[in-house]
Amino acid sequence: MAVVAPTTLMHMHFIYAYLREPVTREDVVRTLSGSPRIVLIPPELGIEGTAHLFEVGRDLGRKRGDMPEVMVFEESINASGGEVSLMYAVHQESVVVPENVDAIRAVMSAASREETVRLTDSTLGIMRGRLA
């Protein structure tokens, strides 16, 4: 597969997965919406590329425009039987920050993984669900 996409300060990933059980598109959307550090980008926002996503980061008050979340383009999600495909944008400079903070916290405390992720996400203002 080859794709031409405008990318600035981020890069794109494309997933094509074969699952053990059949799923619907709605199953995938629901699962991703409830997952930490994943944000769905609805088509009605008109975001056409990673440069626009970077500006969204600034509009959210993130001084450097950081987007530590995995930004899934909702309209790219397809599911047919046990096959799922989607595409997402990653801001390579900031996507690693939450996991590094989690790792430091894990070494320094006895908090559970879930508590560590919740605390890191709260501290860094990390979103989940649909971008509004």
N, CA, C and O atoms as a printed pandas DataFrame, in Angstrom:
     atom_number atom_name residue_name chain_id  residue_number  x_coord  y_coord  z_coord
0              1         N          MET        A               1    0.841   -1.165    0.000
1              2        CA          MET        A               1    0.000    0.000    0.000
2              3         C          MET        A               1    0.893    1.237    0.000
3              4         O          MET        A               1    1.906    1.277    0.698
4              5         N          ALA        A               2    0.525    2.221   -0.765
5              6        CA          ALA        A               2    1.256    3.489   -0.794
6              7         C          ALA        A               2    0.259    4.616   -0.562
7              8         O          ALA        A               2   -0.885    4.555   -1.012
8              9         N          VAL        A               3    0.705    5.635    0.141
9             10        CA          VAL        A               3   -0.169    6.754    0.469
10            11         C          VAL        A               3    0.620    8.043    0.376
11            12         O          VAL        A               3    1.789    8.099    0.755
12            13         N          VAL        A               4   -0.022    9.067   -0.127
13            14        CA          VAL        A               4    0.551   10.405   -0.088
14            15         C          VAL        A               4   -0.303   11.197    0.897
15            16         O          VAL        A               4   -1.518   11.305    0.732
16            17         N          ALA        A               5    0.346   11.752    1.928
17            18        CA          ALA        A               5   -0.388   12.496    2.950
18            19         C          ALA        A               5    0.451   13.672    3.424
19            20         O          ALA        A               5    1.669   13.557    3.563
20            21         N          PRO        A               6   -0.205   14.811    3.672
21            22        CA          PRO        A               6    0.546   15.943    4.216
22            23         C          PRO        A               6    0.910   15.664    5.675
23            24         O          PRO        A               6    0.030   15.443    6.507
24            25         N          THR        A               7    2.192   15.675    5.977
25            26        CA          THR        A               7    2.623   15.451    7.361
26            27         C          THR        A               7    3.623   16.524    7.763
27            28         O          THR        A               7    4.594   16.780    7.051
28            29         N          THR        A               8    3.380   17.142    8.896
29            30        CA          THR        A               8    4.268   18.159    9.443
30            31         C          THR        A               8    4.415   17.894   10.934
31            32         O          THR        A               8    3.425   17.884   11.665
32            33         N          LEU        A               9    5.640   17.679   11.387
33            34        CA          LEU        A               9    5.946   17.470   12.797
34            35         C          LEU        A               9    5.240   16.261   13.405
35            36         O          LEU        A               9    5.252   16.085   14.623
36            37         N          MET        A              10    4.645   15.455   12.593
37            38        CA          MET        A              10    4.001   14.216   13.021
38            39         C          MET        A              10    4.218   13.216   11.894
39            40         O          MET        A              10    4.696   13.578   10.819
40            41         N          HIS        A              11    3.875   11.983   12.136
41            42        CA          HIS        A              11    3.882   11.018   11.052
42            43         C          HIS        A              11    2.641   10.141   11.151
43            44         O          HIS        A              11    1.949   10.128   12.169
44            45         N          MET        A              12    2.378    9.420   10.091
45            46        CA          MET        A              12    1.164    8.613    9.996
46            47         C          MET        A              12    1.501    7.133   10.085
47            48         O          MET        A              12    2.558    6.688    9.638
48            49         N          HIS        A              13    0.578    6.384   10.671
49            50        CA          HIS        A              13    0.660    4.925   10.712
50            51         C          HIS        A              13   -0.626    4.372   10.123
51            52         O          HIS        A              13   -1.692    4.976   10.239
52            53         N          PHE        A              14   -0.507    3.223    9.493
53            54        CA          PHE        A              14   -1.662    2.537    8.928
54            55         C          PHE        A              14   -1.681    1.127    9.488
55            56         O          PHE        A              14   -0.675    0.419    9.433
56            57         N          ILE        A              15   -2.813    0.719   10.025
57            58        CA          ILE        A              15   -2.948   -0.618   10.602
58            59         C          ILE        A              15   -3.929   -1.410    9.757
59            60         O          ILE        A              15   -5.004   -0.930    9.399
60            61         N          TYR        A              16   -3.534   -2.624    9.452
61            62        CA          TYR        A              16   -4.440   -3.596    8.860
62            63         C          TYR        A              16   -4.284   -4.842    9.701
63            64         O          TYR        A              16   -3.244   -5.499    9.649
64            65         N          ALA        A              17   -5.309   -5.179   10.481
65            66        CA          ALA        A              17   -5.191   -6.273   11.448
66            67         C          ALA        A              17   -6.220   -7.360   11.175
67            68         O          ALA        A              17   -7.350   -7.091   10.768
68            69         N          TYR        A              18   -5.797   -8.580   11.410
69            70        CA          TYR        A              18   -6.683   -9.737   11.365
70            71         C          TYR        A              18   -6.960  -10.145   12.806
71            72         O          TYR        A              18   -6.035  -10.461   13.555
72            73         N          LEU        A              19   -8.227  -10.140   13.194
73            74        CA          LEU        A              19   -8.612  -10.462   14.564
74            75         C          LEU        A              19   -9.136  -11.891   14.657
75            76         O          LEU        A              19   -9.550  -12.478   13.657
76            77         N          ARG        A              20   -9.113  -12.440   15.859
77            78        CA          ARG        A              20   -9.604  -13.808   16.073
78            79         C          ARG        A              20  -11.111  -13.906   15.936
79            80         O          ARG        A              20  -11.644  -14.928   15.504
80            81         N          GLU        A              21  -11.795  -12.826   16.311
81            82        CA          GLU        A              21  -13.257  -12.795   16.287
82            83         C          GLU        A              21  -13.724  -11.657   15.381
83            84         O          GLU        A              21  -13.045  -10.636   15.274
84            85         N          PRO        A              22  -14.866  -11.820   14.733
85            86        CA          PRO        A              22  -15.387  -10.722   13.921
86            87         C          PRO        A              22  -15.825   -9.545   14.798
87            88         O          PRO        A              22  -16.320   -9.735   15.909
88            89         N          VAL        A              23  -15.636   -8.344   14.287
89            90        CA          VAL        A              23  -16.061   -7.123   14.978
90            91         C          VAL        A              23  -16.724   -6.200   13.972
91            92         O          VAL        A              23  -16.553   -6.345   12.762
92            93         N          THR        A              24  -17.476   -5.255   14.491
93            94        CA          THR        A              24  -18.074   -4.230   13.639
94            95         C          THR        A              24  -17.259   -2.947   13.771
95            96         O          THR        A              24  -16.438   -2.801   14.676
96            97         N          ARG        A              25  -17.502   -2.044   12.866
97            98        CA          ARG        A              25  -16.848   -0.738   12.948
98            99         C          ARG        A              25  -17.196   -0.065   14.274
99           100         O          ARG        A              25  -16.343    0.557   14.907
100          101         N          GLU        A              26  -18.453   -0.196   14.685
101          102        CA          GLU        A              26  -18.902    0.407   15.943
102          103         C          GLU        A              26  -18.148   -0.183   17.136
103          104         O          GLU        A              26  -17.835    0.537   18.084
104          105         N          ASP        A              27  -17.853   -1.490   17.096
105          106        CA          ASP        A              27  -17.056   -2.118   18.162
106          107         C          ASP        A              27  -15.681   -1.461   18.257
107          108         O          ASP        A              27  -15.198   -1.165   19.350
108          109         N          VAL        A              28  -15.065   -1.241   17.113
109          110        CA          VAL        A              28  -13.726   -0.647   17.080
110          111         C          VAL        A              28  -13.773    0.787   17.593
111          112         O          VAL        A              28  -12.935    1.187   18.401
112          113         N          VAL        A              29  -14.747    1.560   17.129
113          114        CA          VAL        A              29  -14.888    2.954   17.570
114          115         C          VAL        A              29  -15.108    3.007   19.080
115          116         O          VAL        A              29  -14.482    3.812   19.768
116          117         N          ARG        A              30  -15.988    2.160   19.599
117          118        CA          ARG        A              30  -16.280    2.139   21.036
118          119         C          ARG        A              30  -15.030    1.770   21.849
119          120         O          ARG        A              30  -14.749    2.389   22.875
120          121         N          THR        A              31  -14.296    0.773   21.390
121          122        CA          THR        A              31  -13.089    0.349   22.100
122          123         C          THR        A              31  -12.037    1.449   22.102
123          124         O          THR        A              31  -11.448    1.745   23.142
124          125         N          LEU        A              32  -11.798    2.055   20.946
125          126        CA          LEU        A              32  -10.798    3.122   20.870
126          127         C          LEU        A              32  -11.222    4.339   21.684
127          128         O          LEU        A              32  -10.387    4.975   22.328
128          129         N          SER        A              33  -12.514    4.670   21.661
129          130        CA          SER        A              33  -13.011    5.833   22.408
130          131         C          SER        A              33  -12.788    5.689   23.903
131          132         O          SER        A              33  -12.579    6.682   24.599
132          133         N          GLY        A              34  -12.832    4.470   24.397
133          134        CA          GLY        A              34  -12.662    4.237   25.824
134          135         C          GLY        A              34  -11.245    3.923   26.239
135          136         O          GLY        A              34  -10.985    3.657   27.412
136          137         N          SER        A              35  -10.325    3.951   25.294
137          138        CA          SER        A              35   -8.937    3.588   25.592
138          139         C          SER        A              35   -8.127    4.813   25.979
139          140         O          SER        A              35   -8.265    5.875   25.371
140          141         N          PRO        A              36   -7.276    4.661   26.999
141          142        CA          PRO        A              36   -6.449    5.802   27.393
142          143         C          PRO        A              36   -5.489    6.213   26.281
143          144         O          PRO        A              36   -4.965    5.375   25.547
144          145         N          ARG        A              37   -5.273    7.515   26.177
145          146        CA          ARG        A              37   -4.268    8.092   25.285
146          147         C          ARG        A              37   -4.574    7.905   23.801
147          148         O          ARG        A              37   -3.685    8.002   22.955
148          149         N          ILE        A              38   -5.830    7.640   23.503
149          150        CA          ILE        A              38   -6.271    7.542   22.110
150          151         C          ILE        A              38   -7.415    8.526   21.923
151          152         O          ILE        A              38   -8.348    8.567   22.726
152          153         N          VAL        A              39   -7.337    9.317   20.859
153          154        CA          VAL        A              39   -8.381   10.295   20.552
154          155         C          VAL        A              39   -8.841   10.070   19.118
155          156         O          VAL        A              39   -8.025    9.945   18.205
156          157         N          LEU        A              40  -10.150   10.019   18.932
157          158        CA          LEU        A              40  -10.719    9.901   17.591
158          159         C          LEU        A              40  -10.952   11.293   17.022
159          160         O          LEU        A              40  -11.464   12.180   17.705
160          161         N          ILE        A              41  -10.571   11.467   15.776
161          162        CA          ILE        A              41  -10.755   12.744   15.091
162          163         C          ILE        A              41  -11.962   12.605   14.173
163          164         O          ILE        A              41  -11.873   11.946   13.137
164          165         N          PRO        A              42  -13.096   13.218   14.537
165          166        CA          PRO        A              42  -14.284   13.093   13.704
166          167         C          PRO        A              42  -14.129   13.872   12.399
167          168         O          PRO        A              42  -13.497   14.928   12.377
168          169         N          PRO        A              43  -14.703   13.353   11.314
169          170        CA          PRO        A              43  -14.544   14.012   10.016
170          171         C          PRO        A              43  -15.132   15.414    9.972
171          172         O          PRO        A              43  -14.660   16.255    9.206
172          173         N          GLU        A              44  -16.153   15.681   10.779
173          174        CA          GLU        A              44  -16.795   17.002   10.727
174          175         C          GLU        A              44  -15.887   18.132   11.196
175          176         O          GLU        A              44  -16.201   19.301   10.973
176          177         N          LEU        A              45  -14.764   17.807   11.843
177          178        CA          LEU        A              45  -13.815   18.854   12.231
178          179         C          LEU        A              45  -13.000   19.354   11.040
179          180         O          LEU        A              45  -12.369   20.408   11.118
180          181         N          GLY        A              46  -13.010   18.606    9.948
181          182        CA          GLY        A              46  -12.317   19.048    8.741
182          183         C          GLY        A              46  -10.801   19.042    8.840
183          184         O          GLY        A              46  -10.134   19.777    8.111
184          185         N          ILE        A              47  -10.250   18.237    9.716
185          186        CA          ILE        A              47   -8.793   18.162    9.853
186          187         C          ILE        A              47   -8.244   17.357    8.687
187          188         O          ILE        A              47   -8.595   16.192    8.497
188          189         N          GLU        A              48   -7.373   17.997    7.907
189          190        CA          GLU        A              48   -6.902   17.391    6.669
190          191         C          GLU        A              48   -5.482   16.863    6.729
191          192         O          GLU        A              48   -5.025   16.223    5.782
192          193         N          GLY        A              49   -4.784   17.111    7.805
193          194        CA          GLY        A              49   -3.405   16.636    7.874
194          195         C          GLY        A              49   -2.803   16.899    9.233
195          196         O          GLY        A              49   -3.450   17.447   10.125
196          197         N          THR        A              50   -1.561   16.502    9.376
197          198        CA          THR        A              50   -0.901   16.613   10.670
198          199         C          THR        A              50   -0.578   18.059   11.049
199          200         O          THR        A              50   -0.519   18.382   12.236
200          201         N          ALA        A              51   -0.370   18.925   10.072
201          202        CA          ALA        A              51   -0.119   20.336   10.393
202          203         C          ALA        A              51   -1.330   20.934   11.105
203          204         O          ALA        A              51   -1.189   21.698   12.060
204          205         N          HIS        A              52   -2.509   20.578   10.631
205          206        CA          HIS        A              52   -3.743   21.055   11.259
206          207         C          HIS        A              52   -3.866   20.485   12.676
207          208         O          HIS        A              52   -4.281   21.195   13.592
208          209         N          LEU        A              53   -3.510   19.213   12.861
209          210        CA          LEU        A              53   -3.534   18.615   14.202
210          211         C          LEU        A              53   -2.584   19.341   15.145
211          212         O          LEU        A              53   -2.896   19.553   16.317
212          213         N          PHE        A              54   -1.433   19.714   14.625
213          214        CA          PHE        A              54   -0.456   20.442   15.431
214          215         C          PHE        A              54   -1.050   21.768   15.900
215          216         O          PHE        A              54   -0.838   22.177   17.041
216          217         N          GLU        A              55   -1.789   22.434   15.024
217          218        CA          GLU        A              55   -2.459   23.686   15.391
218          219         C          GLU        A              55   -3.548   23.443   16.428
219          220         O          GLU        A              55   -3.767   24.277   17.307
220          221         N          VAL        A              56   -4.229   22.308   16.332
221          222        CA          VAL        A              56   -5.229   21.955   17.344
222          223         C          VAL        A              56   -4.559   21.867   18.710
223          224         O          VAL        A              56   -5.114   22.327   19.708
224          225         N          GLY        A              57   -3.368   21.278   18.756
225          226        CA          GLY        A              57   -2.615   21.210   20.012
226          227         C          GLY        A              57   -2.375   22.589   20.594
227          228         O          GLY        A              57   -2.511   22.790   21.801
228          229         N          ARG        A              58   -2.024   23.525   19.752
229          230        CA          ARG        A              58   -1.827   24.907   20.222
230          231         C          ARG        A              58   -3.140   25.522   20.694
231          232         O          ARG        A              58   -3.186   26.210   21.714
232          233         N          ASP        A              59   -4.212   25.262   19.935
233          234        CA          ASP        A              59   -5.526   25.789   20.320
234          235         C          ASP        A              59   -5.983   25.236   21.669
235          236         O          ASP        A              59   -6.751   25.883   22.382
236          237         N          LEU        A              60   -5.511   24.047   22.014
237          238        CA          LEU        A              60   -5.848   23.440   23.306
238          239         C          LEU        A              60   -5.009   24.005   24.445
239          240         O          LEU        A              60   -5.157   23.599   25.597
240          241         N          GLY        A              61   -4.121   24.952   24.112
241          242        CA          GLY        A              61   -3.299   25.585   25.131
242          243         C          GLY        A              61   -1.988   24.884   25.404
243          244         O          GLY        A              61   -1.310   25.177   26.389
244          245         N          ARG        A              62   -1.632   23.965   24.539
245          246        CA          ARG        A              62   -0.357   23.275   24.692
246          247         C          ARG        A              62    0.707   24.116   24.004
247          248         O          ARG        A              62    0.719   24.232   22.778
248          249         N          LYS        A              63    1.595   24.700   24.791
249          250        CA          LYS        A              63    2.517   25.721   24.292
250          251         C          LYS        A              63    3.306   25.290   23.067
251          252         O          LYS        A              63    3.511   26.094   22.158
252          253         N          ARG        A              64    3.747   24.061   23.021
253          254        CA          ARG        A              64    4.537   23.589   21.877
254          255         C          ARG        A              64    3.664   22.892   20.834
255          256         O          ARG        A              64    4.175   22.399   19.829
256          257         N          GLY        A              65    2.363   22.849   21.066
257          258        CA          GLY        A              65    1.479   22.144   20.153
258          259         C          GLY        A              65    1.552   20.640   20.324
259          260         O          GLY        A              65    1.112   19.891   19.452
260          261         N          ASP        A              66    2.107   20.191   21.449
261          262        CA          ASP        A              66    2.271   18.754   21.681
262          263         C          ASP        A              66    0.940   18.015   21.635
263          264         O          ASP        A              66   -0.086   18.517   22.096
264          265         N          MET        A              67    0.978   16.830   21.079
265          266        CA          MET        A              67   -0.178   15.938   21.047
266          267         C          MET        A              67    0.309   14.559   21.487
267          268         O          MET        A              67    0.626   13.728   20.636
268          269         N          PRO        A              68    0.377   14.294   22.797
269          270        CA          PRO        A              68    0.881   13.001   23.254
270          271         C          PRO        A              68   -0.091   11.852   23.027
271          272         O          PRO        A              68    0.265   10.689   23.217
272          273         N          GLU        A              69   -1.310   12.170   22.622
273          274        CA          GLU        A              69   -2.285   11.124   22.328
274          275         C          GLU        A              69   -2.042   10.549   20.934
275          276         O          GLU        A              69   -1.459   11.211   20.074
276          277         N          VAL        A              70   -2.487    9.330   20.720
277          278        CA          VAL        A              70   -2.532    8.748   19.382
278          279         C          VAL        A              70   -3.820    9.270   18.757
279          280         O          VAL        A              70   -4.903    9.071   19.307
280          281         N          MET        A              71   -3.706    9.938   17.608
281          282        CA          MET        A              71   -4.836   10.619   16.985
282          283         C          MET        A              71   -5.366    9.786   15.812
283          284         O          MET        A              71   -4.786    9.795   14.727
284          285         N          VAL        A              72   -6.470    9.069   16.038
285          286        CA          VAL        A              72   -7.044    8.169   15.036
286          287         C          VAL        A              72   -8.063    8.930   14.194
287          288         O          VAL        A              72   -8.986    9.545   14.729
288          289         N          PHE        A              73   -7.891    8.885   12.880
289          290        CA          PHE        A              73   -8.856    9.502   11.974
290          291         C          PHE        A              73  -10.081    8.591   11.906
291          292         O          PHE        A              73  -10.039    7.516   11.308
292          293         N          GLU        A              74  -11.170    9.040   12.529
293          294        CA          GLU        A              74  -12.356    8.205   12.692
294          295         C          GLU        A              74  -12.903    7.688   11.365
295          296         O          GLU        A              74  -13.343    6.542   11.280
296          297         N          GLU        A              75  -12.878    8.520   10.338
297          298        CA          GLU        A              75  -13.436    8.088    9.058
298          299         C          GLU        A              75  -12.588    7.009    8.385
299          300         O          GLU        A              75  -13.037    6.379    7.428
300          301         N          SER        A              76  -11.368    6.792    8.877
301          302        CA          SER        A              76  -10.506    5.759    8.293
302          303         C          SER        A              76  -10.776    4.378    8.868
303          304         O          SER        A              76  -10.265    3.383    8.353
304          305         N          ILE        A              77  -11.573    4.302    9.930
305          306        CA          ILE        A              77  -11.808    3.017   10.598
306          307         C          ILE        A              77  -12.761    2.174    9.765
307          308         O          ILE        A              77  -13.875    2.593    9.452
308          309         N          ASN        A              78  -12.302    0.984    9.415
309          310        CA          ASN        A              78  -13.116    0.025    8.677
310          311         C          ASN        A              78  -13.013   -1.324    9.362
311          312         O          ASN        A              78  -11.950   -1.702    9.854
312          313         N          ALA        A              79  -14.126   -2.050    9.391
313          314        CA          ALA        A              79  -14.131   -3.401    9.946
314          315         C          ALA        A              79  -15.021   -4.268    9.076
315          316         O          ALA        A              79  -16.129   -3.883    8.703
316          317         N          SER        A              80  -14.510   -5.444    8.765
317          318        CA          SER        A              80  -15.268   -6.407    7.985
318          319         C          SER        A              80  -14.913   -7.790    8.508
319          320         O          SER        A              80  -13.808   -8.290    8.297
320          321         N          GLY        A              81  -15.869   -8.393    9.191
321          322        CA          GLY        A              81  -15.578   -9.690    9.792
322          323         C          GLY        A              81  -14.485   -9.540   10.830
323          324         O          GLY        A              81  -14.623   -8.781   11.790
324          325         N          GLY        A              82  -13.406  -10.263   10.632
325          326        CA          GLY        A              82  -12.278  -10.197   11.554
326          327         C          GLY        A              82  -11.155   -9.312   11.063
327          328         O          GLY        A              82  -10.044   -9.382   11.589
328          329         N          GLU        A              83  -11.416   -8.474   10.063
329          330        CA          GLU        A              83  -10.379   -7.589    9.533
330          331         C          GLU        A              83  -10.699   -6.139    9.891
331          332         O          GLU        A              83  -11.827   -5.674    9.725
332          333         N          VAL        A              84   -9.674   -5.434   10.389
333          334        CA          VAL        A              84   -9.835   -4.031   10.779
334          335         C          VAL        A              84   -8.710   -3.224   10.155
335          336         O          VAL        A              84   -7.558   -3.656   10.138
336          337         N          SER        A              85   -9.052   -2.047    9.643
337          338        CA          SER        A              85   -8.020   -1.132    9.154
338          339         C          SER        A              85   -8.329    0.267    9.676
339          340         O          SER        A              85   -9.486    0.637    9.876
340          341         N          LEU        A              86   -7.260    1.031    9.891
341          342        CA          LEU        A              86   -7.406    2.415   10.327
342          343         C          LEU        A              86   -6.085    3.134   10.146
343          344         O          LEU        A              86   -5.047    2.509    9.931
344          345         N          MET        A              87   -6.136    4.464   10.235
345          346        CA          MET        A              87   -4.898    5.239   10.190
346          347         C          MET        A              87   -4.904    6.260   11.315
347          348         O          MET        A              87   -5.947    6.763   11.733
348          349         N          TYR        A              88   -3.687    6.545   11.792
349          350        CA          TYR        A              88   -3.561    7.464   12.909
350          351         C          TYR        A              88   -2.287    8.272   12.807
351          352         O          TYR        A              88   -1.317    7.865   12.167
352          353         N          ALA        A              89   -2.311    9.438   13.459
353          354        CA          ALA        A              89   -1.166   10.345   13.472
354          355         C          ALA        A              89   -0.481   10.270   14.829
355          356         O          ALA        A              89   -1.126   10.108   15.865
356          357         N          VAL        A              90    0.847   10.391   14.796
357          358        CA          VAL        A              90    1.659   10.354   16.010
358          359         C          VAL        A              90    2.594   11.557   15.999
359          360         O          VAL        A              90    3.323   11.780   15.033
360          361         N          HIS        A              91    2.565   12.330   17.084
361          362        CA          HIS        A              91    3.531   13.414   17.255
362          363         C          HIS        A              91    4.743   12.803   17.942
363          364         O          HIS        A              91    4.754   12.614   19.159
364          365         N          GLN        A              92    5.756   12.500   17.153
365          366        CA          GLN        A              92    6.884   11.702   17.637
366          367         C          GLN        A              92    7.640   12.330   18.802
367          368         O          GLN        A              92    8.286   11.612   19.566
368          369         N          GLU        A              93    7.576   13.637   18.956
369          370        CA          GLU        A              93    8.292   14.281   20.063
370          371         C          GLU        A              93    7.563   14.140   21.390
371          372         O          GLU        A              93    8.204   14.111   22.441
372          373         N          SER        A              94    6.240   14.051   21.364
373          374        CA          SER        A              94    5.508   14.043   22.635
374          375         C          SER        A              94    4.810   12.728   22.957
375          376         O          SER        A              94    4.426   12.516   24.107
376          377         N          VAL        A              95    4.634   11.841   21.988
377          378        CA          VAL        A              95    3.907   10.598   22.258
378          379         C          VAL        A              95    4.652    9.705   23.248
379          380         O          VAL        A              95    4.035    8.873   23.912
380          381         N          VAL        A              96    5.961    9.869   23.353
381          382        CA          VAL        A              96    6.759    9.038   24.266
382          383         C          VAL        A              96    6.763    9.559   25.704
383          384         O          VAL        A              96    7.137    8.829   26.622
384          385         N          VAL        A              97    6.357   10.791   25.907
385          386        CA          VAL        A              97    6.449   11.405   27.238
386          387         C          VAL        A              97    5.607   10.667   28.288
387          388         O          VAL        A              97    6.134   10.349   29.354
388          389         N          PRO        A              98    4.324   10.380   28.035
389          390        CA          PRO        A              98    3.533    9.730   29.085
390          391         C          PRO        A              98    4.116    8.387   29.541
391          392         O          PRO        A              98    4.151    8.102   30.738
392          393         N          GLU        A              99    4.567    7.573   28.602
393          394        CA          GLU        A              99    5.112    6.272   28.975
394          395         C          GLU        A              99    6.410    6.410   29.762
395          396         O          GLU        A              99    6.680    5.607   30.655
396          397         N          ASN        A             100    7.210    7.414   29.442
397          398        CA          ASN        A             100    8.427    7.647   30.222
398          399         C          ASN        A             100    8.085    8.088   31.642
399          400         O          ASN        A             100    8.720    7.647   32.600
400          401         N          VAL        A             101    7.089    8.952   31.781
401          402        CA          VAL        A             101    6.650    9.364   33.120
402          403         C          VAL        A             101    6.105    8.149   33.873
403          404         O          VAL        A             101    6.398    7.966   35.054
404          405         N          ASP        A             102    5.310    7.319   33.186
405          406        CA          ASP        A             102    4.791    6.093   33.810
406          407         C          ASP        A             102    5.924    5.197   34.298
407          408         O          ASP        A             102    5.862    4.657   35.402
408          409         N          ALA        A             103    6.952    5.040   33.482
409          410        CA          ALA        A             103    8.077    4.171   33.844
410          411         C          ALA        A             103    8.803    4.695   35.079
411          412         O          ALA        A             103    9.152    3.923   35.973
412          413         N          ILE        A             104    9.028    5.988   35.129
413          414        CA          ILE        A             104    9.689    6.585   36.297
414          415         C          ILE        A             104    8.828    6.381   37.537
415          416         O          ILE        A             104    9.326    6.008   38.599
416          417         N          ARG        A             105    7.535    6.631   37.388
417          418        CA          ARG        A             105    6.630    6.470   38.526
418          419         C          ARG        A             105    6.582    5.002   38.970
419          420         O          ARG        A             105    6.531    4.727   40.168
420          421         N          ALA        A             106    6.597    4.070   38.036
421          422        CA          ALA        A             106    6.556    2.644   38.378
422          423         C          ALA        A             106    7.782    2.228   39.185
423          424         O          ALA        A             106    7.674    1.422   40.109
424          425         N          VAL        A             107    8.929    2.767   38.842
425          426        CA          VAL        A             107   10.161    2.442   39.564
426          427         C          VAL        A             107   10.148    3.052   40.962
427          428         O          VAL        A             107   10.704    2.482   41.900
428          429         N          MET        A             108    9.517    4.201   41.095
429          430        CA          MET        A             108    9.569    4.951   42.352
430          431         C          MET        A             108    8.412    4.658   43.313
431          432         O          MET        A             108    8.465    5.073   44.471
432          433         N          SER        A             109    7.369    3.953   42.859
433          434        CA          SER        A             109    6.220    3.726   43.743
434          435         C          SER        A             109    5.629    2.345   43.517
435          436         O          SER        A             109    6.035    1.609   42.618
436          437         N          ALA        A             110    4.675    2.021   44.346
437          438        CA          ALA        A             110    4.003    0.729   44.240
438          439         C          ALA        A             110    2.623    0.874   43.607
439          440         O          ALA        A             110    1.805   -0.042   43.692
440          441         N          ALA        A             111    2.359    2.005   42.980
441          442        CA          ALA        A             111    1.053    2.234   42.363
442          443         C          ALA        A             111    0.822    1.240   41.233
443          444         O          ALA        A             111    1.766    0.806   40.571
444          445         N          SER        A             112   -0.444    0.881   41.019
445          446        CA          SER        A             112   -0.789   -0.025   39.923
446          447         C          SER        A             112   -0.588    0.680   38.587
447          448         O          SER        A             112   -0.470    1.904   38.525
448          449         N          ARG        A             113   -0.551   -0.112   37.524
449          450        CA          ARG        A             113   -0.413    0.461   36.186
450          451         C          ARG        A             113   -1.567    1.426   35.906
451          452         O          ARG        A             113   -1.357    2.525   35.393
452          453         N          GLU        A             114   -2.782    1.003   36.246
453          454        CA          GLU        A             114   -3.960    1.828   35.988
454          455         C          GLU        A             114   -3.881    3.162   36.730
455          456         O          GLU        A             114   -4.196    4.209   36.166
456          457         N          GLU        A             115   -3.457    3.118   37.999
457          458        CA          GLU        A             115   -3.337    4.346   38.787
458          459         C          GLU        A             115   -2.242    5.246   38.224
459          460         O          GLU        A             115   -2.395    6.466   38.171
460          461         N          THR        A             116   -1.139    4.633   37.804
461          462        CA          THR        A             116   -0.038    5.399   37.223
462          463         C          THR        A             116   -0.487    6.103   35.948
463          464         O          THR        A             116   -0.222    7.291   35.769
464          465         N          VAL        A             117   -1.164    5.380   35.065
465          466        CA          VAL        A             117   -1.651    5.964   33.811
466          467         C          VAL        A             117   -2.646    7.079   34.107
467          468         O          VAL        A             117   -2.572    8.146   33.498
468          469         N          ARG        A             118   -3.579    6.849   35.038
469          470        CA          ARG        A             118   -4.573    7.865   35.378
470          471         C          ARG        A             118   -3.902    9.133   35.898
471          472         O          ARG        A             118   -4.268   10.239   35.499
472          473         N          LEU        A             119   -2.924    8.976   36.786
473          474        CA          LEU        A             119   -2.236   10.128   37.359
474          475         C          LEU        A             119   -1.426   10.883   36.303
475          476         O          LEU        A             119   -1.460   12.113   36.254
476          477         N          THR        A             120   -0.704   10.151   35.463
477          478        CA          THR        A             120    0.079   10.782   34.397
478          479         C          THR        A             120   -0.838   11.527   33.432
479          480         O          THR        A             120   -0.574   12.676   33.076
480          481         N          ASP        A             121   -1.916   10.868   33.011
481          482        CA          ASP        A             121   -2.842   11.493   32.070
482          483         C          ASP        A             121   -3.464   12.753   32.663
483          484         O          ASP        A             121   -3.609   13.763   31.974
484          485         N          SER        A             122   -3.829   12.694   33.933
485          486        CA          SER        A             122   -4.412   13.857   34.598
486          487         C          SER        A             122   -3.398   14.998   34.692
487          488         O          SER        A             122   -3.726   16.153   34.421
488          489         N          THR        A             123   -2.189   14.672   35.070
489          490        CA          THR        A             123   -1.142   15.685   35.229
490          491         C          THR        A             123   -0.803   16.359   33.906
491          492         O          THR        A             123   -0.614   17.574   33.851
492          493         N          LEU        A             124   -0.727   15.562   32.837
493          494        CA          LEU        A             124   -0.333   16.097   31.529
494          495         C          LEU        A             124   -1.518   16.598   30.703
495          496         O          LEU        A             124   -1.320   17.132   29.612
496          497         N          GLY        A             125   -2.741   16.436   31.200
497          498        CA          GLY        A             125   -3.917   16.886   30.452
498          499         C          GLY        A             125   -4.182   16.059   29.210
499          500         O          GLY        A             125   -4.629   16.587   28.192
500          501         N          ILE        A             126   -3.909   14.772   29.287
501          502        CA          ILE        A             126   -4.076   13.888   28.132
502          503         C          ILE        A             126   -5.551   13.549   27.951
503          504         O          ILE        A             126   -6.258   13.238   28.910
504          505         N          MET        A             127   -5.998   13.618   26.697
505          506        CA          MET        A             127   -7.398   13.391   26.356
506          507         C          MET        A             127   -7.637   11.935   25.980
507          508         O          MET        A             127   -6.707   11.159   25.762
508          509         N          ARG        A             128   -8.930   11.595   25.914
509          510        CA          ARG        A             128   -9.386   10.333   25.341
510          511         C          ARG        A             128  -10.783   10.573   24.782
511          512         O          ARG        A             128  -11.426   11.570   25.112
512          513         N          GLY        A             129  -11.249    9.665   23.943
513          514        CA          GLY        A             129  -12.578    9.822   23.350
514          515         C          GLY        A             129  -12.506   10.536   22.012
515          516         O          GLY        A             129  -11.573   10.324   21.236
516          517         N          ARG        A             130  -13.485   11.379   21.744
517          518        CA          ARG        A             130  -13.550   12.115   20.473
518          519         C          ARG        A             130  -13.078   13.541   20.671
519          520         O          ARG        A             130  -13.407   14.189   21.665
520          521         N          LEU        A             131  -12.305   14.018   19.716
521          522        CA          LEU        A             131  -11.872   15.412   19.715
522          523         C          LEU        A             131  -13.091   16.274   19.417
523          524         O          LEU        A             131  -13.828   16.006   18.467
524          525         N          ALA        A             132  -13.303   17.294   20.214
525          526        CA          ALA        A             132  -14.491   18.137   20.022
526          527         C          ALA        A             132  -14.094   19.514   19.527
527          528         O          ALA        A             132  -14.957   20.364   19.307
